[in-house]
Amino acid sequence: MARNRLWVPLSVLVVFLSSSSPVCKGQTPPLSAADIYKKTSPAVVLIETYNLKGEVSGSGSGFLVSADGVILTNFHVVAHTKQATVRLANQDAYDTVEVLDVDKRKDIAVIKIKAIGLPYLALGRSNAIEVGQTIYSLSNPLGVLQNTLSQGIVSGIRQGDGYHYFQITAPISHGSSGSPIFDSSGEVIGIAVAIIEEGQNLNFAVPIDYARGMLSPGQARSLESIYEPEPEKSTPVQGASSAAPGSTPPNASATASVAMPTPSNEMKNGSLVYISGKIGKWTDQDAPQELGSPVRHRPLYDPKNPIGGDVYAYPDPTHALREFELAFDNKTHLLTNVFGYPLSMTWQQCKQLWGENASSAKQPNGTHFRLYRDRHLNVLLDKSDKVLSLGIY
């Protein structure tokens, strides 16, 4: 289960423990992927969430950090439910799930089941992370492929709004929200939190050090105490998801929907042109006044902008385009980029509108960018030259 929309370190040996007594840690050689899987997979859990009708409505991942059932996951995995089931790797299920602590900004939740003698993972430190390090993820893609191991590297360290996060290449999918990210010696150094599906291997994790301070004993409370209703649904919106990877993201799926305001006359004359004219003028508080509540949020991925930003998705109220994504700078909160997703458009139509003065940049998946030299416009095309998105900056 995921929130719509965005928006990974090193130490010693991660230890899967079948008792509550952790072993002493020391410097050890890197473990093989097979060894990491054997030692850690028993402590990774599947979290199923239910809607108000008592039906399974989504799923995510989590991992045990104590023998008495304390689990780390994402806040958005459990935010929209009053009831959940935690399934262990051995298929034991626990239907009483309580909350110990949450951090909405960093998308972390500490939950607990009533159990003893469970396997759990040792936590590493994320302050020594380096770009290029090998990492592994262990999660439950789609909520059904339990304990799937993936390998990758740390490909960047990005600045968020009041925190930083790790960009990783280890493949993760819907259902992976809340799963552990390990370093090469097997310690948990991050929590998988988001993906950008429009790109290639643009996955993100929140550093584990943010969660370590949340593990002090606290008063357990019900899931209902943190419950947040999902956005009101009315008009269907189908979009390419950039959401955090829950298996059935309520605000980023093909059936997600929100109520849309009546467009202004200026917007009716050309929604993309109108909104692009707000670059450098609108703040993240101005957009909802004309576009309604966003249906999705993700971190801005831009290697040329170390400050970073937040991207909010809105359906086009004029229905000329399928959807907009608006990127706002983290420091100024001003609109910096507009991404438009046409219902149907080709490169031939782009040439008729804006000419052919554009360079081309191919992507490994067969898509390619057309980067205009005489205007602030990028066009992403598929293999058949159909427009996937228009980027204005």
C-alpha positions in Angstrom: 0.0 0.0 0.0 1.5 3.3 -0.9 1.0 7.0 -0.7 0.7 8.9 -3.9 3.5 9.8 -5.4 8.3 9.9 -3.7 9.6 10.1 -3.1 20.0 3.4 1.5 24.9 2.6 4.4 27.7 0.4 5.8 28.9 -1.2 9.0 29.5 -4.9 9.9 27.7 -8.1 9.8 23.8 -8.2 9.9 22.7 -10.9 12.1 19.6 -12.9 11.9 18.9 -14.1 15.4 16.6 -16.8 16.5 16.7 -15.7 20.1 16.6 -12.3 21.8 20.3 -12.1 22.5 22.3 -10.4 19.8 25.8 -11.6 19.2 28.8 -9.4 19.4 29.6 -7.6 16.1 33.0 -7.3 14.6 34.6 -6.5 11.3 33.8 -9.3 8.8 34.4 -9.8 5.1 31.5 -9.0 2.8 28.8 -11.7 2.7 27.6 -13.3 -0.5 24.1 -12.5 -1.7 23.1 -16.1 -0.8 24.5 -15.7 2.8 22.6 -12.4 3.2 19.4 -14.0 2.1 19.8 -17.0 4.4 20.5 -14.9 7.5 18.0 -12.2 6.9 14.9 -13.5 5.1 13.3 -15.1 8.2 12.9 -11.6 9.7 11.2 -9.8 6.7 7.5 -9.7 7.0 4.5 -9.0 4.7 1.9 -6.5 6.0 -1.6 -6.8 4.6 -4.0 -3.9 5.2 -7.8 -3.8 5.2 -10.4 -1.3 4.1 -13.4 -0.3 6.2 -15.3 -3.2 4.7 -12.8 -5.7 6.1 -11.4 -6.5 2.7 -7.7 -6.7 1.9 -6.9 -3.3 0.2 -3.2 -3.2 0.1 0.1 -4.6 1.2 3.7 -3.6 2.1 6.8 -5.0 3.7 8.5 -4.6 7.0 11.2 -6.2 9.1 11.6 -7.3 12.7 14.0 -5.4 14.9 13.4 -7.2 18.2 12.5 -10.7 19.3 9.2 -9.5 20.9 7.7 -8.4 17.6 8.8 -4.7 17.0 8.7 -4.0 13.3 10.0 -1.1 11.1 8.0 -0.2 8.0 6.8 3.0 6.1 4.1 5.2 7.6 2.2 5.2 4.3 1.9 1.4 4.5 -0.3 1.6 7.6 -1.7 5.2 7.4 -4.9 4.4 5.6 -6.1 1.4 7.6 -7.6 0.5 10.9 -6.8 -3.2 10.7 -3.8 -5.1 9.4 -2.3 -8.6 9.4 1.5 -9.3 9.7 2.6 -12.5 8.0 6.1 -13.9 8.9 8.3 -15.7 6.5 7.3 -19.0 8.1 3.6 -18.0 7.3 2.6 -17.4 10.9 0.0 -14.6 10.9 -0.7 -11.9 13.6 -3.9 -10.0 13.4 -3.3 -7.6 16.3 -1.0 -4.9 15.1 -0.2 -1.8 17.3 1.7 1.4 16.7 4.7 2.5 18.8 5.8 5.6 16.9 5.5 7.3 13.5 7.5 10.0 11.6 5.3 11.2 8.8 7.9 13.5 7.3 10.4 10.7 6.8 7.7 8.1 6.2 8.7 5.8 9.0 6.4 3.7 11.3 7.3 1.5 14.3 4.6 -1.2 14.8 4.4 -4.2 17.0 2.8 -7.6 17.1 2.3 -9.8 20.2 5.0 -12.4 20.0 8.2 -13.7 21.6 11.4 -15.4 20.4 11.2 -14.1 16.8 14.1 -13.7 14.5 15.2 -10.1 14.0 17.7 -8.0 12.1 20.7 -6.0 13.4 20.7 -2.3 12.3 23.8 -0.7 10.7 24.7 3.0 10.6 23.8 5.1 7.6 26.1 8.1 8.3 29.0 6.4 6.5 27.1 5.7 3.2 29.1 6.2 0.0 27.8 6.4 -3.5 28.8 3.3 -5.4 28.4 0.9 -2.4 26.8 -2.5 -3.1 23.4 -2.9 -1.5 20.6 -5.5 -1.4 16.9 -5.2 -0.9 14.6 -8.0 0.5 10.9 -7.4 0.0 7.5 -8.7 -1.1 6.9 -7.4 -4.6 3.2 -7.1 -5.5 2.4 -8.5 -2.0 2.7 -12.1 -3.3 6.3 -12.7 -4.2 7.4 -13.0 -0.6 11.1 -12.5 0.3 12.5 -11.5 -3.1 16.2 -10.5 -3.0 17.6 -7.8 -5.3 21.1 -6.4 -5.7 22.2 -2.9 -6.7 24.3 0.1 -5.7 23.8 3.4 -4.0 23.6 5.7 -6.9 23.1 9.0 -5.1 22.4 10.8 -1.9 19.5 13.3 -2.3 18.3 16.1 -0.1 14.6 16.1 0.9 12.6 18.6 3.0 14.3 18.3 6.3 16.0 15.0 5.7 18.1 13.2 3.1 17.4 9.9 1.3 19.4 7.4 -0.7 18.9 6.7 -4.4 19.5 3.1 -5.2 19.5 0.8 -8.2 18.3 -2.4 -6.5 15.0 -3.2 -8.2 12.0 -2.7 -6.0 8.3 -2.8 -6.9 4.8 -2.2 -5.5 4.7 -4.1 -2.3 8.3 -3.3 -1.4 7.4 -0.3 0.8 9.0 -0.7 4.2 11.5 -3.4 3.2 15.0 -3.5 4.5 18.0 -2.3 2.5 21.3 -4.1 3.4 24.9 -3.2 3.0 27.4 -5.8 1.7 28.0 -7.2 5.2 24.3 -7.6 5.7 23.3 -4.8 8.1 20.1 -2.8 7.6 21.1 0.6 6.4 17.9 1.9 4.9 14.1 1.4 4.5 12.7 1.2 0.9 10.3 4.1 0.5 9.7 5.2 -3.1 10.2 4.6 -6.8 10.0 6.7 -9.9 8.4 4.4 -12.6 9.0 6.8 -15.5 12.8 6.3 -15.2 15.1 3.4 -15.0 16.1 2.1 -11.5 15.2 5.3 -9.8 14.4 3.9 -6.3 14.8 5.5 -2.9 15.3 4.6 0.7 15.2 6.5 4.0 18.4 6.1 6.1 18.1 3.7 9.0 19.7 6.2 11.4 16.4 8.2 11.4 14.6 5.1 12.6 17.1 4.1 15.3 16.0 7.0 17.5 12.4 5.8 17.3 13.0 2.4 18.9 12.9 3.4 22.5 10.1 1.7 24.4 6.8 3.5 24.0 3.1 3.2 24.7 1.4 0.9 22.2 -1.7 2.3 20.5 -4.1 1.1 17.9 -3.8 1.6 14.1 -7.0 3.6 14.4 -5.0 6.3 16.3 -3.0 7.2 13.2 -5.7 6.5 10.6 -5.9 8.9 7.7 -8.7 8.6 5.2 -7.8 8.2 1.6 -8.5 11.2 -0.8 -12.1 11.4 -1.9 -12.7 9.6 -5.2 -14.8 10.8 -8.0 -13.1 11.2 -11.4 -10.9 8.4 -12.6 -7.3 9.3 -13.2 -4.9 6.9 -14.9 -1.2 7.7 -14.6 2.3 6.4 -14.6 2.9 5.9 -11.0 5.8 7.6 -9.2 4.5 6.5 -5.9 6.2 4.8 -3.0 6.1 1.1 -3.6 3.0 -0.4 -1.8 1.3 -3.1 -3.7 -2.0 -1.3 -4.3 -1.2 2.4 -4.0 -4.4 4.3 -3.4 -3.4 7.5 -5.1 -1.2 6.2 -7.9 -3.0 3.3 -9.4 -4.9 3.1 -12.7 -8.1 3.5 -10.7 -7.1 6.3 -8.4 -9.3 9.4 -8.5 -10.0 12.7 -6.9 -12.5 15.5 -7.2 -11.3 18.2 -9.6 -12.2 21.9 -9.5 -13.7 23.8 -12.5 -10.9 25.1 -14.7 -10.5 28.9 -15.2 -11.1 30.4 -18.6 -7.3 31.0 -18.9 -6.6 27.3 -18.2 -9.3 26.2 -20.7 -7.4 28.0 -23.5 -4.4 25.8 -22.9 -3.7 24.1 -19.5 -0.1 23.2 -20.2 0.8 26.7 -21.4 -1.1 28.3 -18.5 0.6 26.2 -15.8 4.0 26.5 -17.4 3.5 30.3 -17.1 3.5 29.8 -13.4 7.1 28.6 -13.2 8.9 30.8 -10.7 5.6 32.3 -9.5 3.5 29.5 -8.0 4.4 28.0 -4.7 3.4 24.5 -3.5 0.5 26.3 -1.7 -0.8 28.0 -4.8 -1.2 25.0 -7.0 -4.0 23.2 -5.0 -6.1 26.4 -5.1 -6.6 25.9 -8.9 -5.9 22.2 -9.3 -7.4 20.7 -6.1 -5.6 18.2 -3.9 -2.6 16.3 -5.5 -3.1 12.6 -6.2 0.6 11.7 -5.7 3.9 12.9 -4.3 7.5 11.9 -5.0 11.0 13.4 -4.6 12.3 15.3 -7.6 15.1 13.4 -9.3 17.4 15.9 -11.0 21.2 15.2 -11.1 21.8 18.9 -12.0 20.0 20.2 -8.9 21.6 19.2 -5.6 19.0 21.1 -3.7 16.2 18.8 -4.8 12.5 19.3 -4.6 9.1 17.8 -4.3 6.8 16.7 -7.2 3.0 16.7 -6.9 0.7 15.1 -9.5 -2.6 16.6 -10.5 -5.1 15.5 -13.1 -5.7 18.0 -15.9 -9.0 19.7 -15.1 -9.5 20.5 -18.8 -8.9 16.8 -19.8 -6.6 18.0 -22.6 -3.8 16.0 -20.9 -4.0 12.9 -18.7 -2.0 14.5 -15.9 0.4 17.1 -14.7 3.4 16.8 -12.3 4.6 20.0 -10.7 8.1 20.2 -9.2 8.7 22.7 -6.4 12.2 23.7 -5.1 12.8 22.5 -1.5 14.2 25.9 -0.4 12.1 28.5 -2.2 9.0 26.3 -2.6 8.6 27.9 -6.1 7.5 25.9 -9.1 10.6 24.9 -11.2 9.4 22.2 -13.6 6.1 21.2 -15.2 5.7 17.6 -16.6 2.7 17.0 -18.9 1.4 13.5 -19.8 -0.6 13.6 -23.1 -3.5 11.3 -23.8 -2.3 10.8 -27.3 0.6 12.7 -29.1 3.4 11.9 -31.5 6.8 13.3 -32.3 5.4 14.3 -35.7 2.9 16.6 -33.9 5.6 18.0 -31.7 7.6 18.9 -34.8 4.6 20.7 -36.3 4.2 22.7 -33.1 7.8 23.5 -32.1 10.0 22.5 -35.0 12.9 20.0 -35.1 15.7 22.0 -33.4 16.3 19.3 -30.8 19.1 16.9 -29.8 18.3 13.2 -29.1 19.4 11.1 -26.1 18.6 7.4 -26.0 17.7 5.5 -22.9 18.6 1.8 -22.1 14.9 0.8 -22.2 14.4 2.0 -25.8 12.8 5.3 -25.0 14.5 8.5 -26.0 14.5 12.2 -25.1 14.3 15.1 -27.6 15.9 18.1 -26.0 15.0 21.4 -27.6 17.8 23.8 -28.1 15.7 26.9 -28.6 13.2 26.5 -25.8 13.0 25.0 -22.3 11.3 21.8 -23.4 12.1 18.1 -23.2 10.1 15.4 -24.9 10.2 11.8 -23.8 9.2 9.3 -26.6 8.7 5.6 -26.7 10.1 3.3 -29.4 7.3 4.1 -31.8 7.8 7.9 -31.3 4.7 8.3 -29.2 5.0 11.1 -26.6 5.2 9.8 -23.0 5.8 13.1 -21.4 6.6 16.8 -22.0 8.9 18.5 -19.6 9.0 22.3 -19.3 11.5 24.1 -17.1 
